[in-house]
Amino acid sequence: MTETVPPPDRDRWLREIFSAQAVRRGGVVRRSVRWVEQEIGTDALVSEVRRRGFHMLEAGGQYLIICNPGQFRIIC
């Protein structure tokens, strides 16, 4: 008999990500693109990042979330 794993609770997953200390300090949180897709999907993450007024980049198979609603600039 195979055991099935229930799908993740999207709200709980997002709460855990955005409760990180880096978020409270206005820092950066990164997560693997593949892991996000497996857990909740990119659209759900993008929606939450936008709702919070943060910024999100993708680089090297990682999503980088800048947990600060202010402007930023890419230097190089």
N, C-alpha and C positions, 0 to 999 in steps of 0.2 A: 504494500500500500504506500502510495506517495503522499507526502504531506504538502499541502498547498500553503503558500505564504500569502496572507491577506495584503491587498494593495495598501501602500502607505497613506496615512491620513495627511492630505495635502496641507491643511491648516496647521497641523502639529509640526510638520516638516518645515514649513515656512517660519513658524514661531521659533523653532530651534535655531535656524540659520540666522534670523534677525535678532536673536537675543544674545549673540556673541558680544564679548567685550569690545571688539573692534568696531562694531556698529555703534555702540554707545559713545565711543570716542571719536566717531567720524572717520574711522579708518577704512581699510580695504578688506573685503572678504572674498575668498576665491573658492570655486568649486569646479570639479571636473565636468566638462560638457556631457560626457557619457553618463556620469552618475546622475546629473540633473535630469537627463532624458529618461533614464530608467526609473527614477523616483517620482517625479511630478510633471516633467515636460518643460521645455523652455518657455512656452507661452505663459504658463502659470508664474514662472519666476520673473519674466519680463513685466508682467502685470503688477506684481508686488513691488518690484523695483520702481516702476513708474509711479505707483500709488504713493510711495514714500518720497518721491522727488529725487531719488538717487540716480546714479549713472552706472551703466554696465558696458563692459568691453569684452571681447573674446580674443584670446591670444594663446597660441600653443596648446589648444585643447582644454583651456580653462576659461571660465567666466570670472571676470574680475568686477566686483561690485564696489563702487566708490560710495561709501555710506555718508555722503555729505551732499546736501542739495545745492551747494554753491557751484559756481563755475569752475572749470578746470581747463588746463591746456596741455596738449601733448607737446613735449619739448623736442623729442626726436624719436 
